Amino acid sequence: MGMSYEELLPDVEKYIENACNGWTGENYEELVRICSMSILFNIRNEYIENLIKKAEARLNTLMYGEMFIKLLEPSWEVKATETYYTDDKALVEVIQLAKTDKTAAVQRLKKFVDKQWFKTLKEGIITNTSKCYRGFWCIEAAALVKALKLDDTELKECKYYPYDMAHFCD
């Protein structure tokens, strides 16, 4: 967008505030978006703290959503054992691989971004089924790179990988 961190930060903080306040504990995709933006913009405020408390009380999600909470809150215990969607499984694999083999994690993430991610879009401008525009960036991949401290050199040329966003707040 050509904007500086300082210019974008108020809008991102407002998004996080509104999204956290509106999250009901059931839409884990929204939960992952909130966590991703929090990671990418280094935001850990009262809204994120309340989101984590809300998740403790109401979490009805899959392993994918819980793993993103754990990236924000290391003491979080992942209790869910199921993933249903291909994109969930792929990113859960990345998180699990990163614990023992960061190179393999990057390779799995690259495969996901290059070959799978675009096919997972179900909303917005892609299908015209929603007024919400998600965009053409896999922000979850950038958040994973940052949170898991992965070397994303190989991802830089991936069409849907927001390399600049992954390093925006470094």
N, C-alpha and C positions, 0 to 999 in steps of 0.2 A: 504493500500500500504506500510505501515511501514515507511512512510516519515514524517518528521516533518512539521509543519506549515511553517516554514521559507523555507524549500525545495520546498514545493508545491506552495507557494504564487506567485512566478514569472510566473509560468505556468498558474495559475488561472487568474492573472492580464492580461496576454497576450490573454487568451481565451475571457475575458470580453472585452478587447480592440477590438479584431477582430469581435466578435459577435455584439457588439454595432455598430461598423462601418458598418457592413454588414446588419444590420436589416433594412428592408424597411418599416415597419409599418404594415405588413400584416400577418406575421407568429407569432401568439400569443403564440404558444408552445415554440418557441425560446425565445420570450420575457420572459416567465415564467422561462425558464432555466437560462437566464441571471440574472433575479431578484433573483432566488434561490441561485445562486453562490455568488452573491453580499451579500446577507444576511448571508450565511454560513461563508464567509471569511471576513466579516466586511469591505467590499470594497465599498467605496463611493467616486469615483474619477470623473474626468472630463468626462470620457466615460459614466458613469452612468448618470451624469447630462445631457449630450447631448442626451442620450437615452430618458430620461424623456421629454426633449424639443421636440425631434422627435415624441414621442408618442402624445404630445399635438397637434402637427401639423398634424399628419398623422394617428392617431390611427383608425384602422379599425379592431376592435377586439371584443371580448366577455367580459362579466363581469369577468370571470376568469382572463384574462390578466390584466384588470384594477385593480382588487383587489390585485394582486401581485405588481403592481406599487404603490398602496396605502401603502403597507407594507414598501416600500422604502421611499415614500414621503407622509407623513400623511396629507398634505394639498390637495392631489389629490382628486378630486371629481369623484366618479365612476358614469359614465353616462349610460353605457351599462346595459341592463336589461335582456339579453338573455345568456343562456348557451345551448349548443347542445349535448355535449358528456357526458357520464356517469361520467368519471373522473373529468371533469370540475364541474359538479353539486355536486359531493361528496366533492370536496375541497372548493367550494363556501360555502357549508353547514358548513364545519369545521370553516371557517373564520367567518361566521355569528354566529354560536353557541358560539364561543370563546368570543364574546362580553358579553354574559350573563351567560354561563355555560361551564367553561373550562373542567370539567369532561366529559360532554356530547360531547364536541368537540374532546377530546382524544378518546372516544369510537367510534365516527364516523370515525376518522382518522384510528384507528386500524382496523375497518371493511374494510375500503378502501384498506389499505396496505395488509391485509391478504387475502381478497377475491376478490378484483376488479383490483388492479393496474396491475398485471402481464398480465391480459387479455387485457389491453389497449395498450400494446406495439405493434406498427405497423411497426417497422423499425429495421434495424440492424441485429444482429446475430439471432434474434428470427425468422424473416421471410425471411432473405436473400434478401430483396428487396432494400437494400441500403448499401452503403459501410460504413455508419455511425454506430458506435457501441455505443449505449446509455448506456449499462450496466444493471445490475440487482439491482440497488438501486433506490428507490423512493426519489430522492433528494428534490422534492417539499415538501414531508412530513417533512423531517428534517428542511427545511427552515421555514415551518409553525410553527413547534414546537419552533424554536428559536425566530421567529418574534412575535409570539403570547404568548410567555412565558408559554408554556404548559408543564405539568409534563409528560414526556414520559417514565416513568418507565414501564408501561404496553406494550409499543411498543418495548422495548429492545429486546425481543425474536422474534419479527416478522421477518420472513425470508428476506423480501425486504426492511426493514427499516434500514438506515445507522446511528445507534445510535452514533457511534464514530464521524461521520461527524457532527451530530447535536451539539456535544459538543467540537469539535475540536478547536475552537477559543475562548472558554470560558475563 
